[in-house]
Amino acid sequence: MSNESCLGLLLDITPAFRPFIQCVYQDLKLGLCKTKVDIERISVVCEGAENQFRLVLPYCSKKLKWEVIFDPMTPWFAPDFRFDDDSFLNNCDVEIIEQRLPSLSKWNESNPKALSDVISELIHLYKIHQINKLNEDESSRASFEYSALLGDAVTSENDIEVWVGGHVVEFLIKLNVDTSHLPELYNEGVEQNPGIDTALLLVRYPNSTNAELILSPLLNKSLGNIVLPVMHQSSVLMDYVPMVTELLNNKIKELLNNEKLKRELLAQLIVKYEGAILEHDANNAAFLFEMNDFHWILQIDIGVKFPDKPPILTLRSVYHCNKGKPKFKVLPSCPYKNFEGYIEQQVQIFKNECKGVLHNNSNQVMNIENL
């Protein structure tokens, strides 16, 4: 739901219940990926419809849709719930509510977080309900995989979400990936990490070979496309999960190592040509040079695939324009050996191109170090 839609729903809700909904929408995040809860209207025409709404809750790969119903005649009472799973809490007694749903049994109408707390407790109870359904058939492959995975001392119950359907069982597994040293991403000049740094593995039984990797925005942008190792029918999760975890951690280490090499290269250039630098950041630098009264800018851009892919070098003229923009030339390569000699030669060619001169004196050489 967009902010405008949520605002419209809030305006239609009885004022006494608005703080609960606002807190759920703004602050509550659920599931292993910590996704925000969405809110939908309930299309009814009866009186009191403004006191009902539907929550869309993330769980495994599903979207649970639970209806929340307040009673405007007794606004100090806890709301009623209507679940999309008829087997969930169908025989709920007072003892279960008191033990497992304390925020519901001791509803505090003056606490804006009261509904959020109840939803969190209900989701936890729903997860237990799904695990109980899984364990009803202890001889199943999915039940075996779940028990074996918990026995590896690396994955805990808190790292897995279980969903049991008619003929399908889903496991959403949080991978133990170290993202603590990943560089921050920048969005339009504002430091912003777009989402929690999480890697999840979604596995379905009986067709477990179609495992899916779900990465947070930061990991997805940093690591790019990840090809999962093949999961054969005979593979077991207690072996496959560590394999995928190691793959991701190695990718992160490689990324960090490449980032270190990138920074070292930029640092060397900045120190060597300190007097010529115009600007620089973590990925590029621009230098202003002069040769025989010809001023030119060397732009060095280092991409995410460095050092496998060399930096992109661009020459720009300070004087010459093409359609209102400075003339430029992207060089065809970036040799690490004889770098200065290569630049000197290319600048002479670029200078002649800007002046409309043929490339017959392209062997003339300038000395960058003396600039």
C-alpha positions, 0 to 999 in steps of 0.5 A: 500500500502506498503512503497515500492509500494508507493515509486514506485508510487511516482517515476512514478508521475510527480515531480510537483505532488509528494509532494501532494501524499507523504503528503497524504500517510504519514500524512493524517488520516481520519475517526473516527478511524483515519486510514491512506489513501491508494493509488492505481495505475490506470491501463491505457495506455494513455499518462499522466497516471503518473498523475492519481491515486486512493485514498482508503479512510476509511468511516464507514465500507467502503473503498471509492475509489476516483480518482485524476487526475492532468493535466500535461499541467497546473500543477498549477491548482487543480486536478479533481476528479472522485467519486465512488458515482455518486450522490455525487456532481453531481450538484455541483456549484461554490457557494458550492465549494467556501463555502464548499471546500475552499482548492479547490477553492483557490488551492495553488500549493506551499503547499504540504498539499493542496491535503490533505486539499481538501480530508478532506473537501470532506470527510466532505461534503460526510458525509453531503451528506449521512445524507441528503440521510438518512433524505430523508425518515424521517419515516424510523427506521434509521432516527429516531434512528439517530435523537434520538441519537443526542438528548441525549446530549452525542453523537454529529454529530462529533461522528457518520459516516453515510452511506446509501446504497440501502437497508442498513444504517450504523452508525459508532459511537465513544463511550465516553470511558476514556482511559487516565489512561491505561498503555502504551504497550511496543513492543520489548523494545520500548515504543509504543502505537499502534494506537489511543485509540478509541472504535467504534460501528458499527450498520446496519439497518434494521438488527441492532441486529448484532452490532459490536465493533471495538477497537483500537489495545491498547484497543483490547490488553488491554481488550481482547474479549468483548461480547456485550450485546444483542441488540433486535429489540426493542432496541434503540441506545440512550439506547444501546450506553450508555450501551456499553460505561458503559460496556467498562469503567467498564472493563477499571476500572477493568483492572486498579484496577488489575494493581494496585493490581499487582504493590502492590504485586510486591512492597511487594516482592521487599521490603521484598527480596530487597537483593535477587532481580535480575530484575523486571518490571511491570509484573514479578520479579526474585530473587536469593536465597541460601540454604545449598550451593544450589543457585536457582532463583525464577521467579514470572510472573503476567499475565493480568488476575491477581488476578483471575488467580494467578501468575506463579512461576518458580524455576531455578537452577543456576548449573544444566542444561538440553540440555544446558539450566538451569533446571527449574520447574513451580510450580503447584500453588501459594497459598497466605497463607503460601507462604513462607512455600510452596516455601521452600517445593517446593525448597527442592523437586526441589533440590533433582530432580536436583541431582537425589534424590527421594522426601523422604526428601521433608518435610525439610524446609528452612527459606527464610527470613534468606537468 
